[in-house]
């Protein structure tokens, strides 16, 4: 069932502001741009051959989906808490240093596991953990822990991909089945196609599930409403608050989400500390409580609880010139609301 649409969207956001946002999106290789506020779709634009049912490559938007999958498992009693040891489910880690890794460490990229990096040898563990037909075994058995858990932010696809075996072992269901029955169906969301390591194998939870933009929009709406969906608790409010808290070593990263404050001119999901890495943001966001999904190719959902607002862009890489500005879409709408 489609999300409710506003009968008078220009009473909420002016035509000029929406046109400016749509124009910016159209110039930047966007497939879909959606604006939702106070329970209604204010604007929904699809570009080229994309429609509301077109499956789109999520890239790292799959990671916050994995976080929500864990949140549902906690809500429904399959997992005790974010502080539970991963080894309660990844039992191969019992009696090893990895026994200290908590679920929150994996979701927040603080597991101590080897960070993502370029690797040019086919048998490098980084490549095998991503592309091997038994990538889950590589991550569980071979992937090294290089720092103490809970101390250092170190982005990796391995962390994201650990969610699938965690969910499968905690619930006794296949990851795709869990997404369908615990998330998509209750949200009235469309499903799609998950990336499997092999036929009948284990899915990747950290990348590339094919889903329509509307499905990710519903996840963002749940989070901006503190876990509620149609006046029911889809996730616990405490869980949503936890995933929005910055973890140690990186003030702009929560669990599967990124925090708009403190302001940095360039922000990298990988946690790069230098001033030249990351996505350009020319000015601070006009809402201090803004947080986001932010995946490869500048696929981004801006969530603003104080305004009950979600702005969501899916697409491929914008042109290199002029450079994509991560503040533009959010602020062109927020400024209009404030005016």
C-alpha positions as CSV (number, residue, x, y, z in Angstrom):
1,X,0.0,0.0,0.0
2,X,1.5,3.4,-1.0
3,X,2.5,5.8,1.7
4,X,-0.2,8.5,2.2
5,X,0.3,11.6,0.0
6,X,-0.3,15.2,1.0
7,X,-3.3,16.8,-0.7
8,X,-1.6,20.2,-0.4
9,X,2.2,19.7,-0.4
10,X,3.0,23.3,-1.2
11,X,1.4,24.3,2.1
12,X,4.1,22.3,3.8
13,X,7.2,22.9,1.5
14,X,7.1,25.6,-1.1
15,X,7.1,24.8,-4.8
16,X,10.4,26.8,-5.1
17,X,12.1,24.7,-2.5
18,X,10.9,21.4,-3.9
19,X,11.8,22.4,-7.5
20,X,15.3,23.4,-6.3
21,X,15.7,20.0,-4.6
22,X,14.4,18.1,-7.6
23,X,16.6,20.1,-10.0
24,X,19.7,19.4,-7.9
25,X,18.8,15.7,-7.8
26,X,18.2,15.6,-11.6
27,X,21.7,17.0,-12.3
28,X,23.4,14.4,-10.0
29,X,22.5,11.0,-11.5
30,X,19.6,10.4,-9.1
31,X,17.1,7.6,-9.6
32,X,14.6,8.7,-6.8
33,X,14.1,11.7,-4.6
34,X,11.4,11.5,-1.9
35,X,10.3,14.0,0.8
36,X,8.1,12.9,3.7
37,X,6.8,15.0,6.6
38,X,4.3,14.5,9.3
39,X,2.9,11.3,8.0
40,X,2.6,12.2,4.4
41,X,4.6,12.1,1.2
42,X,5.2,15.7,0.2
43,X,7.1,14.9,-3.0
44,X,8.1,11.7,-4.8
45,X,10.1,12.0,-8.0
46,X,11.6,9.2,-10.2
47,X,14.1,9.9,-12.9
48,X,14.7,8.1,-16.2
49,X,13.2,4.6,-16.3
50,X,13.0,4.3,-12.5
51,X,9.5,3.8,-11.0
52,X,8.1,3.3,-7.5
53,X,8.6,-0.5,-7.9
54,X,12.1,-0.5,-9.5
55,X,14.6,-2.5,-7.5
56,X,17.6,-0.3,-6.9
57,X,21.1,-1.4,-5.8
58,X,21.4,-0.3,-2.2
59,X,25.2,-0.6,-1.8
60,X,25.9,0.2,1.9
61,X,22.3,1.2,2.6
62,X,22.1,-2.5,3.3
63,X,24.0,-1.9,6.5
64,X,21.3,0.2,8.3
65,X,18.8,-2.4,7.1
66,X,20.9,-5.0,9.0
67,X,20.8,-2.8,12.1
68,X,17.0,-2.6,11.9
69,X,17.0,-6.4,11.4
70,X,18.9,-6.8,14.7
71,X,16.6,-4.3,16.4
72,X,13.6,-6.4,15.4
73,X,15.3,-9.5,16.8
74,X,15.8,-7.7,20.1
75,X,12.2,-6.4,20.1
76,X,10.8,-9.9,19.4
77,X,13.0,-11.6,22.0
78,X,15.5,-13.5,19.8
79,X,18.4,-11.4,21.0
80,X,18.8,-10.1,24.6
81,X,20.4,-6.7,24.0
82,X,23.1,-4.8,22.0
83,X,25.5,-5.7,24.8
84,X,25.2,-9.4,24.3
85,X,28.3,-11.2,23.1
86,X,28.4,-12.1,19.4
87,X,29.9,-15.5,20.6
88,X,26.5,-16.4,22.0
89,X,25.6,-16.9,18.3
90,X,28.9,-17.1,16.6
91,X,29.9,-19.9,18.9
92,X,33.2,-20.5,17.0
93,X,34.5,-17.4,18.9
94,X,33.9,-18.9,22.4
95,X,37.2,-19.1,24.3
96,X,39.0,-16.7,21.9
97,X,39.8,-13.0,22.1
98,X,36.7,-12.4,19.8
99,X,34.5,-13.5,22.6
100,X,34.8,-9.9,23.8
101,X,33.0,-8.6,20.7
102,X,29.5,-7.4,21.5
103,X,26.6,-7.0,19.0
104,X,26.9,-3.2,19.4
105,X,30.6,-3.3,18.5
106,X,29.7,-5.0,15.2
107,X,26.8,-2.6,14.3
108,X,28.9,0.4,15.3
109,X,32.1,-0.7,13.5
110,X,34.0,-1.0,16.8
111,X,34.5,-4.7,16.7
112,X,38.3,-4.5,16.5
113,X,38.2,-6.4,13.2
114,X,40.5,-5.5,10.4
115,X,39.3,-2.3,8.7
116,X,38.4,-2.1,5.0
117,X,41.3,-1.3,2.7
118,X,42.4,-1.8,-0.9
119,X,43.7,-5.4,-1.5
120,X,45.2,-6.4,-4.8
121,X,46.0,-10.1,-4.1
122,X,43.0,-12.4,-4.8
123,X,43.7,-14.5,-1.7
124,X,43.9,-11.5,0.6
125,X,41.4,-11.9,3.5
126,X,39.7,-8.6,2.6
127,X,38.9,-10.0,-0.9
128,X,37.9,-13.5,0.3
129,X,35.7,-12.0,3.0
130,X,33.8,-10.1,0.3
131,X,33.8,-12.3,-2.8
132,X,34.5,-15.9,-1.6
133,X,31.5,-18.4,-2.1
134,X,31.9,-19.1,1.6
135,X,32.6,-15.5,2.7
136,X,30.8,-16.1,6.0
137,X,33.3,-18.8,6.9
138,X,36.2,-16.5,6.0
139,X,34.9,-13.8,8.2
140,X,34.2,-16.1,11.2
141,X,37.3,-18.3,10.9
142,X,40.0,-16.2,9.2
143,X,39.3,-12.5,9.5
144,X,41.7,-11.0,12.0
145,X,41.0,-8.9,15.0
146,X,43.6,-6.1,15.2
147,X,42.5,-4.0,18.1
148,X,40.5,-4.4,21.3
149,X,36.7,-4.4,20.7
150,X,34.8,-1.3,21.7
151,X,37.6,1.2,21.4
152,X,38.4,2.1,17.8
153,X,36.1,3.0,14.8
154,X,37.2,0.8,11.9
155,X,34.7,0.5,9.0
156,X,34.5,-2.8,7.2
157,X,32.1,-4.8,5.1
158,X,32.9,-7.7,7.3
159,X,31.1,-6.1,10.2
160,X,28.0,-5.6,8.0
161,X,28.1,-9.1,6.7
162,X,28.2,-10.6,10.2
163,X,24.6,-9.5,10.7
164,X,23.3,-12.3,8.4
165,X,24.8,-15.3,10.3
166,X,23.9,-13.5,13.6
167,X,20.2,-13.2,12.6
168,X,20.1,-16.7,11.1
169,X,21.5,-18.3,14.2
170,X,19.5,-16.1,16.6
171,X,16.1,-16.7,14.9
172,X,16.5,-20.0,13.2
173,X,15.3,-18.3,10.0
174,X,17.1,-17.5,6.8
175,X,18.2,-13.8,6.6
176,X,15.9,-13.1,3.6
177,X,13.0,-14.8,5.4
178,X,13.6,-12.6,8.5
179,X,13.7,-9.4,6.4
180,X,10.4,-10.4,4.7
181,X,8.4,-11.5,7.8
182,X,9.9,-9.3,10.5
183,X,10.4,-6.1,8.5
184,X,8.9,-5.8,5.0
185,X,5.5,-7.3,5.7
186,X,4.8,-5.4,8.9
187,X,5.8,-2.1,7.2
188,X,3.8,-2.9,4.0
189,X,7.1,-2.6,2.2
190,X,8.2,-4.2,-1.1
191,X,10.9,-6.9,-1.0
192,X,13.6,-7.4,-3.6
193,X,16.7,-9.6,-4.2
194,X,19.4,-10.3,-1.8
195,X,23.1,-10.9,-2.7
196,X,24.0,-14.5,-2.0
197,X,27.5,-15.8,-1.8
198,X,26.4,-18.8,-3.8
199,X,23.2,-20.7,-4.7
200,X,21.6,-21.8,-1.4
201,X,24.4,-20.1,0.5
202,X,24.6,-17.2,3.0
203,X,23.5,-13.7,2.1
204,X,25.6,-10.6,2.3
205,X,24.0,-8.3,4.9
206,X,26.5,-5.4,4.4
207,X,25.9,-4.6,0.8
208,X,23.9,-4.5,-2.3
209,X,20.4,-5.8,-1.6
210,X,18.1,-4.8,-4.5
211,X,15.0,-2.9,-3.1
212,X,12.7,-0.1,-4.2
213,X,13.4,3.3,-2.8
214,X,10.1,3.2,-1.0
215,X,11.2,0.3,1.2
216,X,14.2,2.3,2.5
217,X,12.0,5.3,3.0
218,X,9.8,3.3,5.4
219,X,12.9,2.3,7.4
220,X,13.9,5.9,7.7
221,X,10.3,6.9,8.8
222,X,10.4,4.3,11.6
223,X,13.7,5.7,12.9
224,X,12.6,9.4,12.7
225,X,9.5,8.4,14.7
226,X,11.6,6.8,17.5
227,X,10.8,3.3,16.4
228,X,7.0,3.7,15.8
229,X,5.0,2.6,12.8
230,X,1.3,3.3,12.6
231,X,1.2,4.1,16.4
232,X,2.8,0.8,17.3
233,X,6.4,0.1,18.6
234,X,8.1,-1.5,15.6
235,X,11.5,-1.0,17.4
236,X,12.0,0.0,21.0
237,X,12.6,3.7,21.5
238,X,15.6,2.8,23.6
239,X,17.1,0.9,20.7
240,X,16.7,3.8,18.4
241,X,18.3,6.1,20.9
242,X,21.2,3.7,21.3
243,X,21.9,3.5,17.5
244,X,22.0,7.3,17.3
245,X,24.6,7.7,20.0
246,X,28.2,8.3,18.8
247,X,30.5,5.4,19.6
248,X,34.1,5.8,20.8
249,X,36.7,7.3,18.4
250,X,34.2,8.8,15.9
251,X,31.7,11.5,16.9
252,X,29.7,11.4,13.7
253,X,29.0,7.6,13.6
254,X,26.3,5.7,15.4
255,X,25.2,2.2,14.4
256,X,24.3,2.1,10.7
257,X,23.6,5.9,10.9
258,X,25.7,9.0,10.7
259,X,25.2,12.1,12.9
260,X,25.0,15.6,11.5
261,X,26.8,17.2,14.5
262,X,29.5,18.1,15.1
263,X,29.9,19.8,11.8
264,X,32.8,18.8,9.5
265,X,33.4,20.1,6.0
266,X,34.2,16.6,4.9
267,X,32.8,13.5,6.5
268,X,33.9,9.9,5.6
269,X,31.8,6.9,6.6
270,X,35.2,5.0,6.8
271,X,36.2,7.3,9.6
272,X,39.2,9.0,7.8
273,X,40.6,11.7,10.0
274,X,42.3,13.9,7.4
275,X,40.7,17.1,6.1
276,X,40.7,15.9,2.5
277,X,38.8,12.7,2.6
278,X,35.1,12.2,2.6
279,X,32.0,13.8,1.2
280,X,31.8,17.6,0.9
281,X,29.4,19.4,3.2
282,X,29.6,23.1,2.6
283,X,27.7,24.2,5.7
284,X,26.2,22.8,8.9
285,X,22.8,21.2,8.7
286,X,20.0,23.5,9.7
287,X,18.8,21.0,12.3
288,X,21.1,19.8,15.1
289,X,19.2,16.5,15.5
290,X,19.7,15.4,11.8
291,X,21.0,12.0,11.3
292,X,21.3,9.9,8.1
293,X,21.8,6.7,6.2
294,X,24.7,7.4,3.9
295,X,25.8,4.8,1.4
296,X,28.2,4.5,-1.5
297,X,27.3,6.8,-4.4
298,X,25.9,9.5,-2.1
299,X,22.7,7.5,-1.5
300,X,21.4,9.3,1.5
301,X,18.4,9.5,3.8
302,X,18.3,12.7,6.0
303,X,16.1,12.1,9.1
304,X,15.1,15.1,11.3
305,X,13.0,14.0,14.3
306,X,12.3,17.6,15.4
307,X,10.6,18.2,12.1
308,X,9.2,14.7,11.6
309,X,11.0,14.9,8.2
310,X,12.7,12.5,5.9
311,X,14.5,13.4,2.6
312,X,15.8,10.5,0.7
313,X,17.9,10.3,-2.4
314,X,18.9,7.1,-4.3
315,X,21.1,7.1,-7.4
316,X,24.5,6.4,-8.8
317,X,27.6,8.5,-8.4
318,X,27.1,12.2,-9.1
319,X,29.4,13.9,-11.6
320,X,32.8,14.9,-10.2
321,X,32.2,18.5,-11.2
322,X,30.6,20.4,-9.6
323,X,31.2,18.3,-6.5
324,X,28.2,16.8,-4.7
325,X,27.3,18.9,-1.6
326,X,25.9,16.7,1.2
327,X,24.2,19.7,2.9
328,X,22.2,21.0,-0.1
329,X,19.1,18.7,-0.3
330,X,18.6,18.8,3.5
331,X,19.1,22.5,3.9
332,X,17.1,23.7,0.9
333,X,14.1,22.0,2.5
334,X,14.9,22.8,6.1
335,X,15.4,26.5,5.3
336,X,12.0,26.6,3.7
337,X,10.4,25.1,6.7
338,X,12.0,27.6,9.0
339,X,11.1,30.5,6.7
